[in-house]
Amino acid sequence: MDFELTDEQKMLQETVTRFVAETYDFQKREHALKTAEGWSREAYAGLADMGLLALPFAEEDGGFGGGGVEMMIVMEALGRGLMVEPYFATVILAGGVLRHGASAGQREAIVPGLVAGERILALAHSESGLPRQTLEARATATPSGEGWLLEGRKIAVIHGQSADTLIVSAQTGEGLSLFLVDAAAQGVTVEAARGYDGVPVAHVILSRVAVSADALIGKTGDGAAILSLVFEEATAALVAEGVGAMSETFDVTVDYLKTRQQFGVAIGSFQALQHRAVDMLMQLELSRSMAILAALSLDIDAGQRSRNISAAKAQIGKSGRMIAQEAVQMHGAIGITAEYKVGHAFKRLTAIDALLGDRDYHLARLVEMRGVYPVAA
């Protein structure tokens, strides 16, 4: 693939990569996971100070108008650091809903606090018994006076415990709709939990939650169309994060092969392990190419965009598992300990595969679409 970053993109890459490397080592991650919230507000404030929270938003909303490549650069760097801060939840998922569906007034009220790192948002969409990648919901929104009453239960709300504002999906008479909900509103119950990768999640219970008419994002029934766009962008972001996590896992493993001694020599001198490391590198480079393809595809026509992003996500699922498994095998028992980075990367790569459709889902989707580049009938 013939691809070259612009000077501005190279500067962004150097800056954010250096920031993560210098301020967010594995010990910082471990400490963040042990806090009540499960992430570091100090580290998140650092992202805000660098302007990274403003990156995807339009200039008229106080952002920088960054595109898919810029988000790829940032997400890859965050993936290398295995950062657990709510960037994906607030900027990519909830922020994506704001960019694609919210009114100018809604964005004006929310985006400044978001880009300053002072306001955390979370998308409450997933529900028990429904596929993770579904555009459906069982929660309901019933007209009440000049507003709405929300009822339902949401699961796996990423960073829902820390959210100041929730974006809730619910069925209305016109179809799936999205609503802004104050996390502290009467009738909202948030139960904190952790994903198997350590990222904070929450169960959200909505019991006759009253919201005003201006809480509706877009029009009634717009929810599925908005979420479809957001999920494609979020999938591309996850692909980039996966590349970052794989890159770090590969580098840590190669360093280990160079230093671990067996029979008086470094185990990296064993040809069998060298071949396995090369296989890891090949999978990493395949994934990096697919991440670039996904990022560049966000601005093309919908049909080919969907195909490219699904192909990229499928590749990440395959490569992430292979690289993580090989890393654990070559590290031996320490590779699965809670005190070592490789085990944490394995869990995160597993979660990335599962989020927004796993490898099997996206392969099946490609089959339905007759391949990445279908032959014209």
N, C-alpha and C positions, 0 to 999 in steps of 0.2 A: 504494500500500500504506500503510495507516494503521499506523505503527509508531513507537513512542517509547521511548527508553532510560529506565530508572529512574535515580534520582539516583546510586545506587551504580555502575551501569553507566557512566554519564557520567563519574564520577570515575575509574573504571578506564580508560576510553578516553583521558581527558586525561592520566593519569599515564603509561601505557605509550607513547602517541604522543609525549609530551614526552621520555621516556627515550630512545627510539630516535632522535629528531631531534637530541638534544643529545649523545649518547654514541656514535652509530654512523653517522658520515658515510661517504661513498663511499671515502675514503682508508682508513678503518678496515677496510672490507670488503676492499679491495685488499690491505692488509697481512695480514689474516687468511688470505686465499687463498694467500698466498705462504709461509705457515708449513708445517711438516711435516704437521701434522694437518689443515690447511685450514680452521681456524676458531679463534676467540678464546675461550680459557677465561676470560679477564677479563670479556668481554661476557656469557658464559653465567653467570658468577657474579653479574653484575648482575641478570640475569633471576631467578636464584634468590633474591637478596636482596629483590627486590620481591614474592616469593611467587608468581610466575607459573608456576613449575614445579609448584607444589602445586595450582594452580587447579582442574583437573578431578577431583581425587581426593576421596573422601568424607571428612568431618570425622573419622570414627573411624580413618581411615588417615593422618591428619596433613595432610589437604588442606582446601580451602575449599568443595567441593561446587559448583563452577561448572558451568553448563550450556552449551548450544550458543551462546547469544548472547555469553556471556563469552569463549568460545573464538574466536568470530568477531571480536570486538574485538581480541583479542591477535594473532591471525593476520594481520589486516589491517595492524596496525601493523608487525609483523615483515616483511610483504610490502613495505611502503613503504620499509623500510630495506634490503631485499634481504639480510636476515640469513642467514648460512650456518651458524649454530650449530645443534646437534642437538636443537632443540625439537620439531620434527615427528617425528624418528626416535624420541626417547626418551619424550616426554610424550604425543604423539598416538598413534603406532603401538604401540610396546612398552608404553607406559603404558595404552593402551586394552585391550590383551590382559590386563594385570594387573587392571584394573578389572572386566572382564567375565568373566574365567575363573579367575584365581588364587585360591587359598585364603587365608583370613585370615592363616595362618602365613607363606605366601609373600609376601603384601603387607607384613606386619610386618617381614620380613627385608630387603625391597628398597626399598619406597617412601620411608622416611626418607632414605636416601642419595640417592635420585633427586631428591627435592624440595630437598635441600640443594645440588644441583649436583655432588655428589661421585661419583655413580655414573651412567655412561652406558650406556644399553641400546639395542639395535638388533634389529629384526625381520628374520630371515633366512628369507625365504619364496620369492622369485622364483627361477626356474630357467631355464636355457637351453632354448629350444625350446617353452616354455609361454607362453601369453598373460600379460601383466603383471597383469591383473585376475583371474587364475584362483584358484580355491580348491582346486586340486590340487597335488600335489607328487610327485616321483619319489624323493626322499630317503626312506630307510627307518629305522624304529626297531624293533629286534628284541629281544624279552625276553631278558635275560641275568642269571641268578641272581635277585636281588631288584631289579634295575634294568633298564637298556636299553642297547643298542649302536646308535649312530647312524652312518649312512653316507649320503653324498651331497655334492652341490656346489650352492652357492647363489650367485647373481649379484646385482649391483646392490643390495647391502645398504647402505642409507643410513646413513652414519657408522659402518659396521662396523669400520673400522680403529681407531676410538677406543673402541669398546664394551668395557666390563668384563664385561657379561653379554649373551649372545645369546638371543633367543627363536627357536627353530628349529622349523619345521614338517616333519613326516615322516609317512609312511604306516605305519600299524600294521594288524593284522588287523581292527580295528574301524573303520578309516577314518583320516582325517587327524587328527593329534594335535600338540600343541604342548609343547615342552620348554624348560626353562631350562638354558642351557649356559654354563659359565665360558669366556670367550674365551681364557683361558690354559691350558685343559685339554689334556692329552695327546691328540694326534690332530686338534686344531683348527689349521688353517692359514688365516691371514687375509692376503689380497693386496690392498694398497691401490690405489685408482684414483680418478679424478675423472670426474664426469658432465660433459656438455657445457655445463652451466650453472655449473660450478665446484664444485658441492656434492660433498663426499667420499663415495665409495661404496667397496664392497669385494667381492671374491669370497671366499667362505668354503668351505673344503674340510673335510669331516668324514670322518675315516678311523678307523673302529672307536672312536668316542668313547663312553666309558662314563659314564653318568649314573645317579644313584640313582633310586629309585622316586618320591621326593618332588620330582623335577625335572619330573614331568608336571604340566601345567597343566590343571585340570579332570579330566575322565575321558577315556579313550581314545576317539577318534572325535568328540570335541567341537570339534576344531580348526576345521572349516569353519563351524560356527555362530558360534563366537567371532570368527573373522576376518571373517565377513560383517558383523557389527555394527561391528567396528573399522574396516573399510574404508569403511562409510557415514559414520561420524563423521570419518574422515580425509579423505574426499572433500569433505565440507562445510568442513573446515578449509582444504583446498587452494583451494576456491572463494573463501574469505575472503582467503587470501594473494594469490590472483590479483587480487582487487579492489584490494588495497594496492599491488601492483606496477603495475597499470594507472593508479591514481591518481597515483602518483609519476611515471610516464612521461608522463602527460597534463600535469601541472604543469610538469615540466621542459621539455616541448615548447612550452607556451604562453609560458613565460619566454623561451625562445629566440626565438620569433616576435616578441616585444616588443623584443628587443635586437639581433637580427641585421639589419644594414643592407644594403639593395640599392637602387641608383638613388637614393641619398640619403635613403631612408625605411626604417622598420622593415618587414620583410616581413610582419609581422602585420597591416599595413594593407591587404594585398592580399585582395580579397574571396574569391578562390578558396581561399586558405589558411584564411580565417576559416570558410568553409563546411566544409572538411575538419576543422577543429578542433571544430566543432559536432557533426559526425558522430562524432568520437571521444568527445565528452562524452556523447552519447546512448547509445553502447555501454557506457560506464562506468556510467551510471546504471541501465541495464538489468541489468548484472551485479551492481551493488550490491543491487538489489531481489531478485535471485535468490539472492544470498548470505544475505540476511535470511530468505528463504523456506527455504533449506536449513537454517539454524541453528534456526529455529522448528520445523522438521519432525522434529527428532531425538526429540521426545517424543510423536509421533503414531503411529497404527497403521502396521504394517510396510509394507503395500502402498502407501499413499499416500506414506509417507516415502521409499521407494525411487524412486518416480516423481518426486517433487519434487527429490531430490538429483541424479538423473540429468539432469533438465531444467536444473538450475543448472550442473552440470559441462559440459553441452553448450553453454550460453550462454557460459561462461568460455572455452571453446575457441575459439568464434567471435570474441568480443569481444577476447580477448587477442591473437589474431593480427592482427586489424584495427588495433587501437591501436598495437601494436608496429611493424607495417609502416608505418603512417602516420607514426609518430614518426621512424623511420629515414629515410623519404623526405623529410620536412620538415627534418631536420637535415643531410641530404646525407652526404658521406663520413664525417664525424666520428661519425655515428650508429652505425657498425659497428666503431669502434675499441675496443680493449681498455681504453683510458684513459677511456672515456666511459660514463656510467651507462646510457644508453639501450640500448646493445648488450647489456649484462649483463641488463637487464630483459627484453629480447627472448628471450634464451636461457632465462631462468627461466620466463617465461610459456609457452614451448614445452615445457619439462620438466613444468610443471604440467598442461598439456593431456594429455601422454602418461601421467602417473602415474595409476594406478588406473582406466584406461580413458579413451581419448581421445574427442573429440567424436563421431566416427563410431560408436564402441562404444556410447556412451550414447544416441545417437539410435536406433540399432538396438534397444537395450533398451526404449526408450519405445514403439517400434512393437510389440514383443512384448507389452508390457503394455497395448496398445491406447490409448496416449496418456497425457497427464498426468492428465486427468480423464475416464476411459472412461465411455461411455454404458452404463447398465445394460441387460443383454439382456432 
